[in-house]
Amino acid sequence: MSVAVPEDRTRHRIEPTVRQALRNPRLLTREALAGLVVAIALIPEAIAFSLIAGVDPRVGLFSSFVMAVVIAFTGGRPAMITAATGAVALVIAPVAREHGIDYLVATVLLAGVLQIVLAVLGVAKLMRFIPRSVMVGFVNALAILVFISQVPHLIGVPWAVYPLVAAGLAILYLWPRVTKAVPAPLIAIVVLTGAVVLLGVSVPTVGDQGELPRSLPQLFLPNIPLEWETLQIIAPYALAVAAVGLLESLMTAKLVDDITDTRSGKTREAWGQGVANVASGLFGGMGGCAMIGQTMINVKASGARTRISTFLAGAFLLILVVVLGDVVAIIPMAALVAVMILVSVATFDWHSIRPATLKRMPRSETVVMIVTVAVTVWTENLALGVVAGVLTAMVAFARRVAHFTTVTRTVSPDGDVARYTVDGELFFASSNDLTTQFEYAHDPKRVVIDMTRSHVWDASTVAAIDAIVTKYAQRGTDVELVGMNAATTALHDRLSGEVDPGR
C-alpha cells in the first residue's frame, strides 16, 4: 500500500536556520566567508552605481551597508543580498541631477513607504502571473548583463590583467574540487591580490574606482519644503523606484527559491524591501533592491543559505571601507572580474538554447524568452524586460486560446430548428469573431445556442451574445440560450442589455 506524502515535503529542501548555523562551526564559517566575498564584490559595484545616480560614492556604499543589514532581519528570502543597484540608480538619477541630494533622499523614503503599502495590498501575489519563459529570459538576460558589465574592465588595460583574470577563472573552477569549506571566490581574490603585491604589477584596483569613506554613516533628514509641489516632483520617481525595486527583488527571490528548492515569503520580502529603503533614506542612502549578481555569488558560488551571510555582507562592507579601506583599495579588479564572469556563466540557462530544447519548445515560448532578453539587454533594465516578456506572453496566450473556440451548426431533421454548439473559453480575444460564425440569413425561425461546453469570462462576450440575439431578432428568429453554467449565467444576467453590442 502506498502512502501519500505532502507535496511540499517532497519538492522543497529544508535549509539550515540561523540558530542551527550559529551552533554549527562549519555552517557558520561558510556563511561568514560568503558574506566577506559578497562585501568585497559590493564595493566597486556600489561606487559605480553611485556615479550613475550622480552622487558621492559614499552614498552608494552606506546605502548598501544599511540595506544589507536591515533586510537580513526584515526580508522574506534568506541569503538574498539587497543593496544599491543599477536599476534604481538609473531611475533616480534625474532627481539628483535636477534637484539635489535632499530631494533624492526624500524620493527614496517615499519609495520605501510605497513598497510597504504595496506589500500590504498583496502585490507579491502577482508573481504567479509571470510565466516560466519570462523567468528563463530574466535569468539569461541577467547573465548577459553581468558579463557585459565586466567588459570595460578588460578593454584598454595593462596586459597583466588578462593572465590575472585567466588565473582567477582557473582557481574558481578548480578550487571547489579541492574543498568547499572556503569559497573559491575568496581564494581567488586573496591569491590574485597577493600576486599583484608581491610582483609589484601595476593593474587597476578597487581603489581606482572611487574614494572610500573614512567615517560611519549618520542620520540624514532631507531639507525640503513640505508642500504639494515637492510631492509632485518626487512622487513619479518614487513610484518608479518602488515598482522596479519590488519586481527585481521578487524575481530574484523566485530565482533563489528555484536554486535552493526552498520557499520564501514574497509578501514579507516586499515589506522588507520597503523598510530597507526607508532605513537607507534615513542615513542619506540612494536606495536599492535585491542584487542578482551578488546574490548568485552568495548562494551559488559560496553556498550560503541563511540570513547570517546577508547581515555579515553589510557588516563586512562597513568594516572594509571604513577600517580596512587601504587594504581593500589594493585588490585588483581582475579578481572581481573573474568572479563575475564565472557567475554569469553559471547563471545562464544553457539548456534553454540547445537546439533540441528549442525544437521541442512551442514557438511562442521561445519568442517570449527572446523578447525578455532583448528588451532587458537593450535597456539594461531587468524590470522593463520582465514587463515586456509578460505582455508578450499575454498576447501569445490570448491568440492561442482564441483559436480554441469552435461553433458547430446542426439542423433538425424537419428543418425547423438550427442548433449551434459553442465549444471553448469565451473572452475578448476569442469572442470578437463569434458573431460571424452564425448563418443568420439561412437559419429557420428557431435557433438554439448550446453553451454547455463553453464559459463566458467577460463583458465583451456578453456583448457578442447580445449582438447575435439582436441580429436574429431583426429577422424575426427566436433564439434560446441553453447549457450555461452557474458563473456564466450570473455574468450574463447581470450584463446582458447593459453593454452596447456595437462597441
Secondary structure, 3 states (H helix, E strand, C coil): CCCCCCHHHHHCCCCCCHHHHHHCHHHHHHHHHHHHHHHHHHHHHHHHHHHHHCCCHHHHHHHHHHHHHHHHHHCCCCCCCEECCHHHHHHHHHHHHHHCHHHHHHHHHHHHHHHHHHHHCCHHHHHHHCCHHHHHHHHHHHHHHHHHHHHHHHCCCCCCHHHHHHHHHHHHHHHHHHCCCCCHHHHHHHHHHHHHHHHCCCCCEHHHHCCCCCCCCCCCCCCCCCCHHHHHHHHHHHHHHHHHHHHHHHHHHHHHHHHHCCCCCHHHHHHHHHHHHHHHHHCCCCCCEECHHHHHHHHHHCCCCCHHHHHHHHHHHHHHHHCCHHHHCCCEHHHHHHHHHHHHHHHCCHHHHCHHHHHHCCHHHHHHHHHHHHHHHHHCCHHHHHHHHHHHHHHHHHHHHHCCCEEEEEECCCCCEEEEEEEEEECHHHHCCHHHHCCCCCCCCEEEEEEEEEEECCHHHHHHHHHHHHHHHHCCCEEEEECCCHHHHHHHHHHCCCCCCCC
